[in-house]
Amino acid sequence: MISVQTAREHILASLTPPKITHCPLTQAAGRLLAESIHAQTDLPTFDNSSVDGFAVRASDVVAAPVSLPVVADIPAGQVAALTLQAGQAARIMTGAALPAGADAVVMVEETDFYHQAAGMKAPAQVVINKPVRAGENLRPRGMDIRRGQEILRAGRVLRAQDIGLLAMLGVATVPVWKKPKVALLSSGDELLPVEAPLEAGKIHDSNSYMLAAQVEQAGGEVLRLGVAQDYREQVQALLEQAVQAGADVIISSAGMSVGAYDFVREVVESAGTLTFWKVNMRPGKPVAFGTYRGIPFFGLPGNPVSCFVSFLVFARPALRRLGGFETDQASPVRVQLAEALESDGRESYLRAQVSHQNGLLVAHLTGHQGSGNLFSLVQANALLIIPSGVKSCPPGSEVEAWLLED
């Protein structure tokens, strides 16, 4: 068996560089930006009013109250074909382009035309009740962003406000890192679809649903292949389906042991290689990694907790790397044990509930640590990491933990 660290290093070193794709802006939320974006225009793109009111020359209203003739009505989306002369005003709506000659806007509330109804025409004359400074109530061109300015840096996960800004700048497609397409299959005659009624000796296929969720959380795209029955031709057919579908990664659960009906390892090696298939860890010792027809292949254990943990330790970092992310895992935190722990000497990942107590992070195990006890993983918010060679930890000792929740 090889160590967890050696296995991780080999996996990450064998991966191809991530790929860039261009996705429509409508599908860019949550995607990882692959290239920095620079503005191709100023924002705002023209001088415009920040309020509903009257465009004026500030020098004309210094002695307010003053009465000015209204020579234009400028709604948003239109540009006035005139130059405002001294002693003139133009009604203007929020966001409308400022007419040439004007250098300020008086809010409608500061005029005698405040109480107006929708659809009312502009008045022929308006009384300005309060003076304004040049530039007041204006949004000048380039106030927010200048053309050529970097607005979003590569490596950013695009949020709703980022999408809005890109739309404002007229960016219709966005360079993002391609999501790795991950083909998932489960192996075993005993597995039934989740919607099927249970039969004697059968169980529901939980791993493919759990793995699909983990793949999506890691930034991957899921390709469900279904369940391979325990014979060679079925396993090979599903693996070939993954190849034809253009999968970037193949992940199987179960079928990697040396049982009489475990064919996954044999089929993978018939058209590829397995670099390793046992790792010095608990749970999850029968973990395999290699390639099938040049596609990275992960063979994960069939027991659900082993499957979950081995994905977290090995497959998630690979998918994050393939998806362009620089980091793959939150840094471990130090926690204090509330009880004694026993291990068999393999690097162990134990399910625990971590909470704040008297200024410390304190960990309690969540039930028995059998690799089939998925409920204990549901109750856990952390995995305690017990190093290789350590067989016991007394209460009060400190260990590292991966937090599964914020």
Buried (B, 14 or more C-beta within 10 A) or exposed (E): BBBBEEBBEBBBEEBEEBBEBEBEBEEBEEBBBBBEBEBEBBBBBBBBBBBBBBBBBBEBBEEBEBEBEBBBBBEEEEEBEBEBEEBBBBBBBBBBBBBEBBBBBBBBEBBBBEEBEEEEEBBEEBBBBEBBEEEBBBBEBBBBBEEEEEBBEBBEEBEEEBBEBBEBBEBEBBBBBBBBBBBBBBBBEBBBEEEEEEEEEBEBBBBBBBBBEBBBEBBBBBBBBBBBBBEEEBBBEBBBBBBEEEBBBBBBBBBBBEEEEBBBBEBBBEBBEBBBBEBBBBBBBBBBBBBBBEBBBBBBBBBBBBBBBBBBBBBBBBBBBBBBBEEBEEEBEEBBBBEEBEBEBBBBBBBBBBBEEEEEBBBBBBEEBEBBBBEBBEBBBBBBBBBBEBEEBEEEEEBBBBBBEE
